Amino acid sequence: MEQPVIKLLFVSDNPNVASEVDPALGDAPNIQVLGTTATEAGVVELIKRQQPDIVVVDYDMLGIDAAEVTRAVHREDDTIQVIMLSVVNNAEDIRAAMRAGARDYLVTPLKAGELVETARWLINERREYARMQAFVTQLRRAYEALFTDDKVVPPTVVEFLEKQAALKPNDRLTQETLAVAYARNRDWQKLAPLAAKLADERWPA
């Protein structure tokens, strides 16, 4: 399946920063550089118009507070990933960037393809987190429904819960949800060992 395009926006006073910091950006599949701005107001406006996935901020740019730019980015859209670029590998700068909400801090010059790899890793992580959040929400709704509805749980739902329980044997919420489904369906043969497992104070190890 084709991967969605990852859109990058740069904040720097160097209009050629994208090609200079990582030439691999120009040929990278599914990577689109939206442009460059040198002001906080500019990045806010471009976020509204172009909806980038990642904002890359030049930490060393004169006349601008990179940490404040990061906070401004997240006030507009807290799902945007921020990467800081700096020529200085300074622990205090890194801490300040991370406290402001940056997800990574890269020291230039970069290795070939380093920014491309970082961008892809961050977006894949964000997508996986969103997927897991959606799953947890779905599971919690199913869990709540089991306690507020006395109908028999359909076999397809039980099968889904059993698969999730097998994938996450140490996740208590998943196991408890399956136990409630067994109880609702009066499947005592399956419920008994699972209930004993949940009652064991040593579990999960």
N, C-alpha and C positions, 0 to 999 in steps of 0.2 A: 504494500500500500504506500502511495506517495505521501511523504511527510509534508506537513504544512510549512509555508515559508516563515522563517524567523526574521522579524524586522528589527534592525538596529538603528538607533539614533545616537549621534555623537555630540558631546558638549565639549568644545575646545575652541581655542582661538587660532588653531591651525586648520584651514579648510581641507587640507590633504591628509588629515590624521588617519583616516580609515585605511587608505592605501599604504601609508608609511608605516603604521604600527603593525599591520599584518597583511601583506600583499595577497595572501590566500583568500581573503574576503571576496575579492573580485571574481574568483572562479569557483567559489564554494557553492554547491547545489543547495537550494532552499534557504539561502541567506540573502537578504536584501538590505542594503544600506540606504536608509531614508534620506540622510543628509547630516549636516553639521550646524550647530548654533553655538554662539559664544556667550549667551546670556540666560539667566534663570527664566526671564519672561519668554524668551524664545523657545526654550524647551517645553514650557507649559503649553504654549500655543501649538507647537508641533505634536505634542501628545494628544491634544484635543482633535487635531486634524488628521493625524496619521496613525495613531494608536500603535506605537512600537511595543515589541515584546521586551526589548532590552535597551537601556540607556547606558552608554559608555561615557564616563566622565573623566576628563583630564584633571587629576587632582592637583597638578602643579600650575594650573592656569592662573595668571595674575589677575587680581581684581574681582575674583569670584570665590565664594565659599562652597567648596565641593560638597561638604556635608549638608549645607542648607539646600543646595540643588537637589540632593538625594531626598531630603525631606519634602521638598516641593513636588518632586516626581511622585512620591507615594501619597501625597495629599490628593493628587489628581487620579492616581490609579495604583493601589497598593499591590496589584499583581505584577507590575513591571519589575523586572530584575535589573539591578544597577551594578555595573562593574566599574571599579575605579582603576585608572591607569596612572602610574607615577614612575619617575626615574629614581625615586628614593625608596629604599626598603627600610622604612622607619616604623618601629613597633607602635609608637604612639599614634602616628598617622593611620596605621592599619586599624587600631582600636577605635579611633574617632570615626573612620569610615564605616566600620561595622556597626557601631552604636547608632549611626545615622540611618542604617538600613541597607547598606551595600551588601551584596551577596558574595562578591569576590574582589580582590585587590591584586592587580597584576603589575609586576615591576618590569618596565621596559629597559632595554629592548627585549621583545618577546621572541620566543622560538617560532619558527615557521608553523603557521596553523594553530598557534596556541589560543588566540582569541576565538577562532572558529570553534575549536573543541570546547572551550569554556562556555561559549554561547549555547551550543547544542546540549551540553551537560545540564546547564541551568534550566533550559526549557523542558528537557525530558524529565528532570526532577519535578518541575512545576506541574507538568501534565500528570505524572504519577501521583503526586500529592492530591491533585484535584480528583483523580479517579478514586483514590482511597477515601477521600472525604465523601464522595458521592455514595460509595459502597457503605460506609459507616452510617450515613443518613438513612439509606435504604434498610439497613439491618436494624437500626433503632426503631424505625417505623414499624417494621415487621414484629419486633419485640414488644412494642407497645400494643399493637393490635392483638397479639396473642392474649394479653391480659384484659382487654376491653371487649373482646368478642368471643362468644362461646361456640362458634361454628367449628366444624372439623377443618383441620388444616389440609388443603389440597395436596395430593401426592407430589405435584411438581414443586410446590414450595418446600415440602419436607426434603425432597431430593436436592434442591438448591442449598438448603441449610446443612444437609449432610456433607455436601461437597465443600462448603466453606469450613465446616468443622474439621474435615480431614486436612484441609490446607492450613488451618490455624489451630492445631491441637491444644495450644497453651493460651488461647484467647478466651477469657472467661465469658465475655458477653456473647460470643458466638456459640459456645457450648451451652450456656444457659438458655439461649433462644431455642436451640435444638431440643433441649430437655422439655421446655414448655410445649413445643409442638408435639413431642411424643406423649406428654401428659394429656393434652387436649384430644389427641386421637386415641387415648387409652391404649397405647402401644407399650404395655408394661415390660415386655421382654427387652425392648431396646432402652426403655427409660431406666431400668434398674441399674445397669452398670454405669451409665452416664451420671445418674444421681449419686452413686457411690463415689465416683471420681470427683464430682463437684463438692461433696461433703468432706473429702479428705483434706485436712488442714495442711498437708504437705504439698498440695497441688495448687498452682503450678510450682515446679521445683525452682 
